[in-house]
Amino acid sequence: MDIVYLLIPLSVVLVFFIGMAFWWSLRGGQFDDLEGPAHRILMDDDKPDAG
């Protein structure tokens, strides 16, 4: 039962760090354009060889 006194604060700290990482990614613009990279993969930008 003594391990609960260690696991509860560790889980609170872990949730805090996960929340800070999520907030940092939101503020950094990570989720601004969700469809752009998917469309860029499908665009054909290969140029034929001139030789």
Beta strands, then each sheet from edge to edge (+ up, - down):
end
